[in-house]
Every structure is written in C-alpha cells, then in structure tokens.
Amino acid sequence: MKEMDEELHIEMHRLVDELGKFSIHMTIRPDKVMSRERCEQFSVELLKEITKECMHDGADLVGHVKSFLLSEHGTSVGVSLVHLDIPVNVNNSIDSRGLKVGDLTVHVIVHGIWDPDVKHASMETIERLLPEYGIKYDIIQDYYETEKGIAHHQK
C-alpha cells in the first residue's frame, strides 16, 4: 500500500505543476571548425527542433528552452526560446577562430508532458540533429534523475 501512496503522491505533483524538464551537458566535436554563424544556426535549430518535438509529443506551452555553447577559446553562444512564434534571444561572442571543441548545456522546461517525455523528445532530436551538423558528442551528464526527483518521497 505504501508504494501505491507514493505513486499517488508523485502523480499529484504531476497534476499540480504539469511541468516536464530535462537538462543535458555534453562535449561536442564537429568534424570541421564551426564558424560563428554556424554555431548560432546550430544552437537555434537545436532548440527549435527540441521544442517542436516536445509539442508534437503533447506539450502545450513552452516554459523555457535554452542552451549555452562554450568554445575552447572561452567564447560562447547562448540561446533562449520561450515560444515558437517569438524570435529566439541570441547572445553570440564566438569570434573568427570559431569552434572545434565545445561544451554544450541544454535546459528544457515545457508544460503538458512530464520528464520522461521531455527527455525522449530532447534525446531524439539530439541524436538526429548533431550528426546532420557533422558533430560527434559525449554526454558528460544527463540531468534526468528519477532518483533525485522522487527522493523526497522516500524516507
């Protein structure tokens, strides 16, 4: 009975906030140096495609979808998306050296689907889009943590 009570408690959280979230931190290695413009294009497309996939999977509202890409030179591009019909906010300091190795963090928060669905939509997009850009990647950490998410329910 206790397990059922915990499942109900977790589902109550789900019904109250209905926010799904996922974050990932990875190292990316494009097959050739990415220019400032290409870094921005990639970052914007990644966020838009993750958001579209989340909406396709049942999300009905964007909370916040953002990414931060840091080059080996200390330059960066940050992108923030709050709605598919509103232009994304971009801060791009990538210089003429471009990017050969990058540190990429992506955060996704949407309304209407829960964490497993957001992770699935995000990973499906990452696995499809990065190879299209000739980017190999290593996941440093996946912040979808079921254990952490339900830890306060288990004593």
VOBA-1610 file (N, C-alpha, C; in pm, whole numbers, padded with zeros to 5 digits, always signed):
BEGIN
Met+00082-00120+00000Met+00000+00000+00000Met+00087+00126+00000Lys+00200+00124+00072Lys+00287+00240+00077Lys+00336+00280-00062Glu+00373+00182-00145Glu+00420+00210-00281Glu+00309+00281-00360Met+00185+00237-00343Met+00074+00300-00414Met+00055+00443-00366Asp+00071+00467-00234Asp+00061+00602-00180Asp+00168+00691-00240Glu+00290+00642-00255Glu+00399+00719-00313Glu+00370+00751-00459Glu+00319+00653-00533Glu+00285+00676-00673Glu+00176+00782-00685Leu+00079+00779-00596Leu-00028+00879-00596Leu+00029+01017-00564His+00118+01023-00466His+00181+01150-00428His+00257+01210-00546Ile+00331+01129-00615Ile+00407+01175-00731Ile+00310+01221-00841Glu+00206+01146-00864Glu+00108+01186-00966Glu+00039+01316-00929Met+00018+01340-00800Met-00041+01467-00756Met+00051+01583-00792His+00181+01566-00772His+00277+01669-00815His+00261+01694-00964Arg+00252+01589-01039Arg+00238+01599-01185Arg+00114+01678-01223Leu+00003+01650-01157Leu-00122+01718-01189Leu-00119+01865-01151Val-00046+01898-01046Val-00041+02036-01000Val+00046+02122-01090Asp+00169+02078-01119Asp+00258+02166-01196Asp+00261+02134-01345Glu+00240+02010-01382Glu+00242+01967-01522Glu+00362+02018-01600Leu+00474+02036-01533Leu+00596+02080-01599Leu+00690+01962-01618Gly+00734+01945-01740Gly+00835+01844-01768Gly+00967+01913-01791Lys+01074+01853-01742Lys+01204+01917-01757Lys+01312+01814-01788Phe+01415+01864-01853Phe+01530+01781-01886Phe+01648+01873-01912Ser+01765+01832-01868Ser+01889+01906-01897Ser+01997+01806-01934Ile+02087+01851-02019Ile+02198+01766-02059Ile+02322+01853-02076His+02436+01797-02039His+02565+01864-02052His+02654+01770-02133Met+02713+01821-02241Met+02793+01734-02326Met+02910+01809-02389Thr+03007+01733-02432Thr+03117+01786-02512Thr+03084+01756-02657Ile+03099+01858-02743Ile+03073+01836-02885Ile+03202+01856-02964Arg+03214+01777-03071Arg+03331+01783-03159Arg+03285+01780-03304Pro+03270+01898-03365Pro+03233+01899-03506Pro+03346+01844-03593Asp+03311+01789-03708Asp+03412+01731-03796Asp+03501+01838-03861Lys+03457+01964-03858Lys+03541+02075-03903Lys+03505+02197-03818Val+03592+02295-03815Val+03570+02414-03734Val+03437+02478-03771Met+03356+02506-03669Met+03227+02573-03691Met+03248+02724-03678Ser+03200+02797-03776Ser+03209+02943-03773Ser+03111+03000-03671Arg+03125+03127-03643Arg+03033+03198-03554Arg+02888+03177-03601Glu+02866+03196-03731Glu+02731+03184-03788Glu+02679+03042-03777Arg+02765+02945-03802Arg+02724+02803-03796Arg+02691+02762-03652Cys+02768+02811-03556Cys+02740+02783-03414Cys+02602+02837-03375Glu+02574+02958-03420Glu+02444+03018-03390Glu+02331+02942-03459Gln+02349+02912-03586Gln+02248+02838-03662Gln+02219+02704-03594Phe+02324+02632-03557Phe+02308+02503-03491Phe+02233+02518-03359Ser+02274+02614-03277Ser+02213+02632-03145Ser+02065+02667-03156Val+02032+02756-03247Val+01892+02796-03267Val+01810+02678-03318Glu+01862+02609-03418Glu+01788+02495-03473Glu+01768+02386-03369Leu+01870+02359-03288Leu+01857+02258-03184Leu+01741+02289-03090Leu+01734+02413-03043Leu+01626+02449-02950Leu+01490+02445-03017Lys+01481+02496-03138Lys+01353+02494-03208Lys+01306+02351-03234Glu+01398+02265-03274Glu+01361+02126-03304Glu+01323+02048-03178Ile+01395+02070-03068Ile+01356+02006-02941Ile+01218+02052-02901Thr+01192+02182-02912Thr+01062+02237-02873Thr+00951+02180-02961Lys+00973+02176-03091Lys+00872+02119-03183Lys+00843+01973-03148Glu+00947+01898-03115Glu+00928+01757-03079Glu+00848+01744-02950Cys+00878+01829-02853Cys+00801+01829-02727Cys+00654+01860-02754Met+00628+01960-02839Met+00490+01997-02872Met+00420+01882-02945His+00492+01818-03034His+00437+01703-03106His+00400+01591-03009Asp+00480+01577-02902Asp+00457+01470-02804Asp+00356+01507-02697Gly+00296+01628-02705Gly+00189+01661-02612Gly+00208+01786-02528Ala+00324+01848-02532Ala+00342+01974-02457Ala+00249+02079-02518Asp+00195+02165-02434Asp+00105+02268-02485Asp+00157+02410-02460Leu+00270+02420-02392Leu+00325+02551-02360Leu+00474+02537-02332Val+00551+02633-02379Val+00694+02634-02351Val+00716+02708-02220Gly+00788+02646-02128Gly+00830+02717-02008Gly+00954+02798-02042His+01059+02728-02077His+01184+02792-02117His+01274+02684-02175Val+01330+02711-02291Val+01425+02620-02354Val+01548+02703-02384Lys+01662+02661-02333Lys+01783+02742-02352Lys+01905+02653-02366Ser+02008+02713-02428Ser+02134+02640-02442Ser+02249+02738-02425Phe+02362+02681-02387Phe+02485+02758-02373Phe+02596+02674-02431Leu+02663+02728-02533Leu+02771+02658-02602Leu+02900+02738-02583Leu+02996+02677-02516Leu+03124+02740-02485Leu+03232+02677-02571Ser+03308+02763-02641Ser+03416+02712-02727Ser+03543+02690-02645Glu+03639+02623-02707Glu+03768+02600-02642Glu+03845+02730-02623His+03801+02838-02685His+03867+02968-02673His+03804+03056-02565Gly+03698+03006-02501Gly+03629+03084-02400Gly+03518+03173-02455Thr+03496+03167-02587Thr+03385+03241-02647Thr+03260+03154-02641Ser+03143+03214-02660Ser+03021+03136-02639Ser+02905+03188-02722Val+02805+03104-02731Val+02675+03143-02785Val+02568+03089-02691Gly+02482+03179-02646Gly+02370+03142-02560Gly+02241+03171-02634Val+02148+03078-02628Val+02021+03092-02698Val+01908+03063-02600Ser+01802+03144-02608Ser+01687+03128-02521Ser+01559+03134-02603Leu+01471+03038-02582Leu+01345+03029-02655Leu+01231+03021-02554Val+01130+03104-02570Val+01013+03099-02481Val+00883+03068-02555His+00886+03077-02689His+00768+03046-02770His+00815+03029-02915Leu+00757+02934-02984Leu+00800+02908-03122Leu+00767+03024-03217Asp+00668+03107-03182Asp+00631+03219-03268Asp+00701+03350-03232Ile+00787+03346-03132Ile+00863+03464-03090Ile+01009+03439-03125Pro+01076+03537-03186Pro+01218+03515-03218Pro+01299+03477-03094Val+01395+03388-03114Val+01480+03346-03003Val+01574+03461-02966Asn+01617+03459-02842Asn+01717+03556-02794Asn+01853+03490-02809Val+01945+03557-02877Val+02078+03500-02902Val+02184+03598-02853Asn+02279+03547-02777Asn+02399+03622-02738Asn+02518+03542-02792Asn+02584+03597-02893Asn+02689+03523-02962Asn+02821+03599-02955Ser+02917+03542-02883Ser+03051+03602-02878Ser+03157+03515-02945Ile+03111+03412-03020Ile+03206+03329-03094Ile+03281+03421-03191Asp+03411+03412-03194Asp+03489+03501-03280Asp+03536+03428-03406Ser+03629+03489-03477Ser+03674+03435-03606Ser+03745+03299-03593Arg+03788+03262-03473Arg+03850+03131-03454Arg+03747+03018-03461Gly+03622+03051-03441Gly+03517+02951-03446Gly+03521+02854-03329Leu+03476+02732-03356Leu+03468+02629-03252Leu+03507+02495-03310Lys+03602+02429-03247Lys+03642+02294-03286Lys+03599+02193-03180Val+03600+02237-03054Val+03552+02156-02942Val+03466+02247-02857Gly+03350+02198-02818Gly+03260+02281-02740Gly+03201+02210-02620Asp+03162+02290-02525Asp+03092+02243-02405Asp+02949+02293-02418Leu+02854+02203-02435Leu+02715+02239-02461Leu+02625+02193-02347Thr+02546+02288-02297Thr+02443+02257-02197Thr+02309+02300-02254Val+02210+02212-02241Val+02074+02241-02288Val+01979+02217-02172His+01887+02312-02150His+01782+02301-02048His+01647+02313-02117Val+01556+02222-02085Val+01423+02223-02146Val+01319+02214-02036Ile+01227+02311-02034Ile+01112+02306-01943Ile+00988+02336-02027Val+00895+02244-02029Val+00770+02260-02103Val+00653+02220-02015His+00534+02263-02053His+00412+02232-01980His+00332+02128-02058Gly+00276+02032-01987Gly+00185+01938-02051Gly+00238+01798-02069Ile+00368+01780-02062Ile+00427+01646-02062Ile+00527+01641-01948Trp+00558+01521-01905Trp+00644+01509-01788Trp+00784+01469-01829Asp+00874+01463-01732Asp+01017+01445-01755Asp+01054+01334-01854Pro+01000+01212-01842Pro+01043+01107-01937Pro+01015+01144-02082Asp+00902+01212-02106Asp+00868+01251-02243Asp+00958+01364-02292Val+00994+01456-02202Val+01084+01566-02240Val+01222+01510-02271Lys+01267+01416-02189Lys+01397+01353-02217Lys+01394+01283-02352His+01289+01208-02379His+01278+01135-02504His+01281+01230-02623Ala+01201+01336-02617Ala+01195+01434-02727Ala+01331+01501-02747Ser+01396+01536-02637Ser+01526+01603-02644Ser+01633+01511-02703Met+01640+01390-02652Met+01743+01297-02699Met+01719+01255-02844Glu+01594+01236-02879Glu+01562+01201-03017Glu+01611+01311-03112Thr+01590+01436-03072Thr+01634+01549-03154Thr+01787+01558-03157Ile+01851+01544-03043Ile+01998+01549-03036Ile+02059+01440-03123Glu+02006+01319-03111Glu+02060+01205-03187Glu+02040+01221-03336Arg+01939+01296-03378Arg+01914+01320-03520Arg+01991+01441-03571Leu+01988+01552-03496Leu+02040+01679-03547Leu+02192+01690-03542Leu+02256+01643-03435Leu+02401+01659-03427Leu+02473+01591-03542Pro+02438+01468-03579Pro+02504+01408-03696Pro+02479+01487-03825Glu+02363+01550-03837Glu+02336+01632-03956Glu+02434+01749-03966Tyr+02483+01795-03853Tyr+02582+01903-03850Tyr+02725+01849-03847Gly+02742+01718-03856Gly+02875+01658-03851Gly+02938+01666-03713Ile+02853+01660-03611Ile+02901+01676-03473Ile+02896+01542-03401Lys+03010+01504-03346Lys+03018+01390-03254Lys+03005+01448-03114Tyr+02952+01369-03021Tyr+02933+01422-02885Tyr+02950+01314-02781Asp+02989+01360-02663Asp+02999+01275-02545Asp+02914+01339-02436Ile+02825+01261-02379Ile+02741+01313-02271Ile+02823+01314-02142Ile+02833+01431-02082Ile+02901+01445-01954Ile+02803+01409-01843Gln+02685+01468-01850Gln+02582+01435-01752Gln+02445+01461-01810Asp+02356+01370-01779Asp+02216+01377-01817Asp+02144+01408-01687Tyr+02077+01522-01682Tyr+02015+01565-01558Tyr+01873+01518-01542Tyr+01838+01412-01610Tyr+01711+01347-01586Tyr+01739+01247-01475Glu+01701+01283-01356Glu+01736+01200-01241Glu+01611+01154-01170Thr+01561+01040-01208Thr+01442+00986-01145Thr+01461+00975-00994Glu+01579+00928-00954Glu+01604+00909-00812Glu+01596+01041-00736Lys+01657+01146-00791Lys+01654+01276-00726Lys+01512+01332-00725Gly+01441+01312-00836Gly+01306+01366-00849Gly+01208+01309-00750Ile+01228+01184-00707Ile+01134+01124-00614Ile+01198+01099-00478Ala+01323+01145-00459Ala+01393+01118-00334Ala+01320+01172-00212His+01259+01290-00225His+01192+01348-00108His+01065+01273-00072His+01025+01179-00156His+00906+01099-00127His+00941+00971-00052Gln+01068+00941-00048Gln+01109+00815+00013Gln+01194+00844+00136Lys+01149+00798+00245Lys+01221+00819+00372Lys+01277+00689+00422
//
